[in-house]
Amino acid sequence: MLHNGLQYVGFLIMLIFGGVFLLRWLLHDEILLDQLIAFVIGESSTLLLYSLK
């Protein structure tokens, strides 16, 4: 049960911060490091939980 919740949160973090990061990068040509870090954390937690499944 906790595994599925963490997997959902990791995917949600990756989707939100990754989408905002790419949108800001494409539209305004600026990269914010905190959004990139959050995207990488969300991506790595999602991949880690999928691999442990």
C-alpha positions in Angstrom: 0.0 0.0 0.0 2.8 2.4 0.9 4.7 1.3 -2.2 1.9 2.3 -4.5 1.5 5.7 -2.7 5.2 6.5 -3.1 5.1 5.4 -6.7 2.2 7.7 -7.4 3.8 10.7 -5.6 7.1 10.2 -7.5 5.3 10.1 -10.8 3.3 13.2 -9.9 6.4 15.1 -8.8 8.1 14.1 -12.1 5.1 15.2 -14.1 4.6 18.6 -12.5 8.2 19.7 -12.1 9.3 18.2 -15.4 6.4 19.8 -17.3 7.1 23.2 -15.7 10.8 22.9 -16.2 10.4 22.1 -19.9 7.7 24.7 -20.5 9.8 27.4 -18.9 12.9 26.3 -20.8 11.1 26.3 -24.1 9.1 29.5 -23.7 11.4 31.7 -21.7 14.8 30.1 -22.4 15.7 29.9 -18.8 16.5 26.9 -16.6 15.8 26.9 -12.9 18.0 24.5 -11.0 15.5 23.7 -8.3 13.0 22.5 -10.9 15.6 20.4 -12.5 16.6 18.9 -9.2 12.9 18.1 -8.3 12.4 16.5 -11.7 15.5 14.3 -11.3 14.3 13.3 -7.8 10.9 12.4 -9.0 12.2 10.5 -11.9 14.7 8.5 -9.9 12.1 7.7 -7.2 9.7 6.5 -9.8 12.3 4.3 -11.5 13.5 3.0 -8.2 10.0 1.9 -7.1 9.3 0.4 -10.5 12.5 -1.6 -10.3 11.7 -2.8 -6.8 8.3 -4.0 -7.9 
